[in-house]
Amino acid sequence: MLLKGRNLIQPEDFSVEEIDQILSLSQNIIENPSKYSRVCEGKLLATLFYEPSTRTRLSFESAMHRLGGSVVGFSEPSSSSVSKGESLGDTIRTVSCYADVIAMRHPVAGSAEEAIKYSEVPFINAGDGKNQHPTQTLTDLLTIKSLKRKLENHTIGLCGDLKNGRTVHSLVKAMSRYKGTKFVFISPDELKMPEYIKQAIQEQGHAYYETNNLDEVIGSLDILYMTRVQRERFEKQEEYERLKDYYILNKSKMQNASKDMLVMHPLPRVNEIDVDVDSDERAVYFKQAKYGMFVRMALIMKLLGVNEYYNELEEVAIDSI
C-alpha cells in the first residue's frame, strides 16, 4: 500500500494498515536512525505555521533535517506575505512551486481541507483550529504501541478541555478503529466532548463513560491523556479563568492509579500536571514528544515515496566496485 503523493488531513485518511506501516517504519528509525540519515537528500519541506508552536514545528523540521533534507517556511504569518493580505490559496500555490511536501498549522477549522485544493505536493495538516491534529495522533499511537506493545483493548481516559482539544478529537477517532477500546471522558460540563465524536464512537461499537470526577475513575485507566484548558479558544477571559485549574494531576492523585498506567499529554502543559509527577516512571509526555519526531520522519518518507534503504543499498554498491 503506497502513500506516495497522498495528503494527511485527518487520521481517517489512512487505513489501519497504512497507519501500521508508518508506526513500523517509525520503530525501525528509532532502532537504527543512521540508516535513514540521507534518504531525503535534495528534498524540501515547507512548514507554514499561522499559529505558535514548539513541538509540532520543531519536530517536523528536526525530522526533515535528520532525513538529510532541508526546510523553508515561516513560524508566524507576519513574516510572510500573509501580512499583506495574500490568500491561503495563493500562499499554497506559491509554496508548491518550491517545496516537495508542506506541513501547515492554521487557527481556522477546515483550513487544511481548503489548502489541499491548491497544493501540487503532498500536504500535512499540522493542526487546523479545534478540528484535527493527525500527526499528534500518529505520535500518540506510536507512544502507546511502543510502551504498551499493542493498540487494542485499552481503557483510555481523556481529561480537561475535550470541547476544544483537536488532539483528543483526532485520537478518539483513531483509537475507535482498534478493538476493545473503552473511553472515559473527564471534563466539566462546559468542556464536554462534542456530540459528533461520541456518535462516531458509538458507530464503531465502543463504550464511553462521561464524568467530571478524575479521582473516581483514575484507578480503572490504562492510559490517562491530560490536556490543558485552551485559553486561545475562549471568547471570555473570565470563563477561562474559572475553568483553567479544574483538574490538576499531582503525586497524591497518582497513588490511586495502576502501577502501569501511562500519563500522556500533547503539551504544552500549564497547571494541569504538577511537576512532582514528572519523576514518576508512568509520566511519558516528554518521551511522547520525542516519538513525535520519529513518526514525522516516517510520514515524510512515506508521502515522498523515498527509498527506505538508501544507505544500505549505497554501501552494497560501493563494496561491489
C-alpha positions as CSV (number, residue, x, y, z in Angstrom):
1,M,0.0,0.0,0.0
2,L,1.7,3.2,-1.2
3,L,1.3,6.5,0.5
4,K,3.4,8.4,-2.0
5,G,1.7,11.7,-3.1
6,R,-1.1,11.4,-0.5
7,N,-2.4,14.1,1.8
8,L,-3.0,13.8,5.6
9,I,-5.9,15.9,6.8
10,Q,-7.4,13.6,9.4
11,P,-6.4,10.2,10.8
12,E,-9.2,8.5,8.7
13,D,-7.4,9.5,5.5
14,F,-5.2,6.4,6.1
15,S,-6.4,2.9,6.7
16,V,-5.4,1.0,9.9
17,E,-2.9,-1.0,7.7
18,E,-1.4,2.2,6.4
19,I,-1.0,3.6,9.9
20,D,0.6,0.4,11.0
21,Q,3.1,0.8,8.1
22,I,4.0,4.3,9.4
23,L,4.3,3.1,13.0
24,S,6.5,0.1,12.0
25,L,8.8,2.4,9.9
26,S,9.0,4.8,12.9
27,Q,10.2,2.0,15.2
28,N,12.8,1.0,12.6
29,I,14.1,4.5,12.6
30,I,14.3,4.6,16.4
31,E,16.3,1.3,16.3
32,N,18.7,2.4,13.5
33,P,18.5,6.2,12.8
34,S,21.8,6.4,10.9
35,K,20.3,4.1,8.2
36,Y,17.9,6.9,7.3
37,S,20.1,9.9,7.6
38,R,20.3,10.6,3.9
39,V,17.1,9.3,2.4
40,C,15.6,12.8,1.8
41,E,18.7,14.5,0.4
42,G,17.6,17.1,-2.2
43,K,14.0,17.2,-0.8
44,L,12.5,20.3,0.7
45,L,9.8,20.6,3.5
46,A,7.8,23.8,3.8
47,T,6.5,24.5,7.3
48,L,3.7,27.1,7.3
49,F,2.7,28.0,10.8
50,Y,-0.1,30.5,11.2
51,E,-0.2,29.7,15.0
52,P,2.5,29.5,17.6
53,S,4.1,26.0,18.0
54,T,7.1,24.5,19.7
55,R,6.9,20.7,19.5
56,T,5.0,20.3,16.2
57,R,7.0,22.8,14.2
58,L,10.4,21.8,15.6
59,S,9.7,18.1,15.4
60,F,8.8,18.5,11.7
61,E,11.9,20.5,11.0
62,S,14.1,18.2,13.0
63,A,12.6,15.2,11.2
64,M,13.4,16.6,7.8
65,H,16.9,17.6,8.8
66,R,17.6,14.1,10.3
67,L,16.5,12.6,7.0
68,G,19.0,14.7,5.1
69,G,16.5,17.1,3.7
70,S,16.0,20.9,4.0
71,V,13.3,23.2,5.4
72,V,11.8,26.5,4.4
73,G,8.7,28.3,5.7
74,F,7.6,30.7,8.4
75,S,6.8,30.4,12.1
76,E,4.3,33.3,12.1
77,P,2.2,34.8,9.3
78,S,3.5,38.3,10.0
79,S,6.8,37.3,8.5
80,S,5.2,36.3,5.2
81,S,3.0,37.9,2.5
82,V,0.0,36.8,4.5
83,S,0.6,40.1,6.4
84,K,0.0,41.9,3.1
85,G,-3.4,40.1,2.6
86,E,-2.3,37.2,0.5
87,S,-5.0,34.5,0.4
88,L,-4.4,30.9,1.7
89,G,-4.9,29.6,-1.8
90,D,-2.2,31.8,-3.3
91,T,0.2,31.0,-0.5
92,I,-0.2,27.3,-1.0
93,R,0.1,27.6,-4.8
94,T,3.3,29.6,-4.4
95,V,4.9,27.3,-1.8
96,S,4.0,24.3,-4.0
97,C,6.4,25.7,-6.6
98,Y,9.3,25.4,-4.2
99,A,8.7,22.5,-1.8
100,D,8.3,18.8,-2.1
101,V,5.9,18.5,0.9
102,I,4.0,21.0,3.0
103,A,3.1,21.0,6.7
104,M,0.7,23.7,7.8
105,R,-0.9,24.8,11.1
106,H,-3.8,27.3,10.9
107,P,-6.2,28.7,13.5
108,V,-9.3,28.2,11.3
109,A,-11.1,24.8,11.4
110,G,-11.3,23.4,7.8
111,S,-8.3,25.4,6.5
112,A,-6.5,22.2,5.8
113,E,-9.3,20.9,3.5
114,E,-9.2,24.3,1.8
115,A,-5.4,24.2,1.3
116,I,-5.3,20.9,-0.5
117,K,-7.4,22.3,-3.3
118,Y,-4.3,24.4,-4.2
119,S,-1.4,22.2,-3.3
120,E,0.6,20.4,-6.0
121,V,2.6,18.4,-3.5
122,P,1.7,16.2,-0.5
123,F,0.1,18.2,2.3
124,I,0.1,17.5,6.0
125,N,-2.3,19.1,8.4
126,A,-0.3,20.2,11.5
127,G,-3.5,21.4,13.2
128,D,-6.4,23.3,12.0
129,G,-8.2,25.3,14.7
130,K,-10.1,23.0,17.1
131,N,-10.7,20.5,14.4
132,Q,-8.0,17.9,13.8
133,H,-4.3,17.3,14.6
134,P,-3.5,14.0,12.8
135,T,0.3,13.9,13.3
136,Q,-0.2,14.3,17.0
137,T,-2.4,11.3,16.8
138,L,0.3,9.3,15.0
139,T,2.6,10.4,17.8
140,D,0.1,9.2,20.4
141,L,-0.4,5.9,18.6
142,L,3.4,5.3,18.4
143,T,3.7,6.1,22.1
144,I,1.0,3.7,23.1
145,K,2.2,0.9,20.8
146,S,5.9,1.3,21.9
147,L,5.2,1.4,25.6
148,K,2.1,-0.8,25.8
149,R,3.1,-3.2,23.0
150,K,-0.4,-3.0,21.4
151,L,-3.1,-0.7,20.4
152,E,-6.1,-2.9,21.3
153,N,-8.1,-3.5,24.5
154,H,-7.1,-0.3,26.4
155,T,-9.2,1.9,28.7
156,I,-8.2,5.4,27.9
157,G,-9.2,8.4,29.9
158,L,-9.2,11.9,28.3
159,C,-9.2,14.7,30.8
160,G,-9.6,18.5,30.5
161,D,-10.7,20.6,27.6
162,L,-12.4,18.0,25.5
163,K,-14.6,20.5,23.7
164,N,-11.8,22.5,22.0
165,G,-9.0,19.9,22.0
166,R,-8.1,18.9,18.5
167,T,-5.6,16.4,19.8
168,V,-8.3,14.4,21.7
169,H,-10.8,14.6,18.8
170,S,-8.2,13.0,16.5
171,L,-7.0,10.5,19.0
172,V,-10.5,9.3,19.9
173,K,-11.5,8.8,16.3
174,A,-8.2,6.9,15.7
175,M,-8.4,4.7,18.7
176,S,-12.0,3.8,18.0
177,R,-10.7,1.8,15.0
178,Y,-9.0,-0.6,17.3
179,K,-10.9,-3.4,19.0
180,G,-11.7,-3.4,22.7
181,T,-11.1,0.3,23.3
182,K,-13.0,1.9,26.1
183,F,-13.2,5.6,26.5
184,V,-13.6,7.7,29.7
185,F,-14.3,11.4,29.1
186,I,-13.4,13.6,32.1
187,S,-14.3,17.2,31.9
188,P,-16.5,20.0,33.4
189,D,-19.9,20.3,31.7
190,E,-18.8,23.4,29.8
191,L,-15.9,21.5,28.1
192,K,-17.5,18.1,27.3
193,M,-16.6,16.0,24.2
194,P,-18.6,17.1,21.2
195,E,-21.6,15.0,20.2
196,Y,-20.2,14.1,16.8
197,I,-17.2,12.5,18.4
198,K,-19.4,10.5,20.7
199,Q,-21.6,9.4,17.8
200,A,-18.5,8.2,15.9
201,I,-17.5,6.1,18.8
202,Q,-20.9,4.5,19.1
203,E,-20.9,3.8,15.3
204,Q,-17.7,1.8,15.8
205,G,-19.4,-0.2,18.6
206,H,-17.3,1.2,21.5
207,A,-18.4,2.2,25.0
208,Y,-17.7,5.5,26.6
209,Y,-18.4,7.0,30.1
210,E,-18.6,10.7,31.0
211,T,-17.7,12.2,34.4
212,N,-16.4,15.4,35.9
213,N,-14.5,13.5,38.6
214,L,-11.0,12.3,37.8
215,D,-10.5,10.7,41.2
216,E,-13.4,8.2,40.8
217,V,-12.0,6.8,37.5
218,I,-8.2,7.1,37.6
219,G,-7.8,3.6,39.1
220,S,-9.6,2.0,36.1
221,L,-7.4,3.5,33.4
222,D,-4.6,2.0,31.3
223,I,-3.9,5.5,29.8
224,L,-4.6,9.0,31.1
225,Y,-4.4,11.6,28.4
226,M,-4.3,15.0,30.1
227,T,-5.0,18.3,28.2
228,R,-4.7,21.9,29.0
229,V,-7.7,24.3,29.0
230,Q,-7.0,26.3,25.9
231,R,-7.1,30.0,26.6
232,E,-7.0,30.9,22.9
233,R,-10.3,29.2,22.3
234,F,-12.3,31.2,24.8
235,E,-14.2,34.4,23.9
236,K,-14.5,35.4,27.5
237,Q,-11.4,35.6,29.7
238,E,-13.4,35.2,32.9
239,E,-14.7,31.8,31.7
240,Y,-11.2,30.6,31.0
241,E,-10.0,31.8,34.5
242,R,-12.9,29.9,36.1
243,L,-12.0,26.6,34.3
244,K,-8.3,26.7,33.8
245,D,-7.3,24.8,37.0
246,Y,-10.3,22.5,37.1
247,Y,-8.0,19.5,37.0
248,I,-4.5,19.3,38.4
249,L,-2.9,15.8,38.4
250,N,-0.4,15.5,41.2
251,K,1.6,12.9,43.1
252,S,-1.2,12.3,45.5
253,K,-3.7,11.5,42.8
254,M,-1.2,9.2,41.1
255,Q,-1.3,6.9,44.2
256,N,-4.7,5.8,43.1
257,A,-3.7,4.9,39.6
258,S,-2.5,1.4,38.4
259,K,1.3,0.8,38.5
260,D,1.5,0.6,34.7
261,M,-0.9,3.4,33.7
262,L,0.6,5.8,31.2
263,V,0.2,9.6,31.7
264,M,0.3,11.3,28.3
265,H,-0.1,15.0,27.3
266,P,0.3,16.6,23.9
267,L,2.0,19.6,25.6
268,P,2.3,22.4,26.3
269,R,1.1,22.0,29.8
270,V,0.1,24.9,32.1
271,N,-1.0,23.8,35.5
272,E,-2.9,20.6,34.8
273,I,0.1,18.3,35.6
274,D,2.1,19.2,38.6
275,V,5.9,19.0,38.2
276,D,6.0,16.5,41.0
277,V,4.6,13.9,38.6
278,D,7.5,14.3,36.1
279,S,9.7,11.9,38.1
280,D,7.0,9.2,38.1
281,E,8.0,6.5,35.5
282,R,4.4,6.4,34.3
283,A,4.7,10.0,33.1
284,V,5.7,9.6,29.5
285,Y,4.8,13.0,27.9
286,F,8.4,14.0,27.2
287,K,9.0,10.6,25.7
288,Q,5.8,11.2,23.7
289,A,7.3,14.5,22.3
290,K,10.4,12.6,21.1
291,Y,8.3,9.9,19.5
292,G,6.7,12.7,17.5
293,M,9.9,13.4,15.6
294,F,10.3,9.8,14.7
295,V,6.8,9.4,13.4
296,R,7.0,12.5,11.4
297,M,10.2,11.2,9.8
298,A,8.4,8.1,8.8
299,L,5.4,10.1,7.5
300,I,7.5,12.4,5.4
301,M,9.3,9.3,3.9
302,K,6.1,7.6,3.1
303,L,4.5,10.7,1.4
304,L,7.5,11.4,-0.6
305,G,8.0,7.7,-1.5
306,V,11.7,7.8,-0.9
307,N,13.8,4.7,-0.8
308,E,13.9,3.5,2.8
309,Y,17.1,1.6,2.3
310,Y,19.2,4.3,0.6
311,N,22.3,3.9,2.8
312,E,22.2,0.1,2.8
313,L,22.0,0.0,-1.0
314,E,24.7,2.6,-1.4
315,E,27.1,0.6,0.8
316,V,26.4,-2.5,-1.2
317,A,27.1,-0.6,-4.5
318,I,30.4,0.8,-3.1
319,D,31.5,-2.7,-1.9
320,S,30.9,-4.2,-5.3
321,I,33.2,-1.7,-7.1
